[in-house]
Amino acid sequence: YFIKRVVGLPGETIKIADGGITVSNAKNPGGVVLKEIYLSPGTQTLGEAEVTLGSDEYYLFGDNRMASLDSRAFGPVKRSYIIGRTLWRGWPLNRIGLLNDHLEYGL
């Protein structure tokens, strides 16, 4: 099992370039660069790719971008493989507690 952050939803286009992630969809056809305030300052997303997700595909990233095995390596993930939701953070120690990211980021 892996714990990953869902960054791309069905029908969206994910573009990885210049150390960041841009998400395009019907509401934002020109794309929106993600402001990933949950990552450590200076963290970049390595790689160059552009992927348009199918009707049952999600694009996942690990927060440890330099060492994460995520959709950059294994591609989009079907909904049937997503089995849960993270509710508790255990690391780093100064940030232990319940996660409210889904509220903070409007998800």
Buried (B, 14 or more C-beta within 10 A) or exposed (E): EEEBBBBBBBEBBBBBEEEEBBBBBEEEEEBEEBEBEBBEEEEEBEEEBEBEBEEEBBBBBBBEBEEBEBBBEEEBBEEEEEEEEEEEBEEEEEEEEEBEEEEEEEE
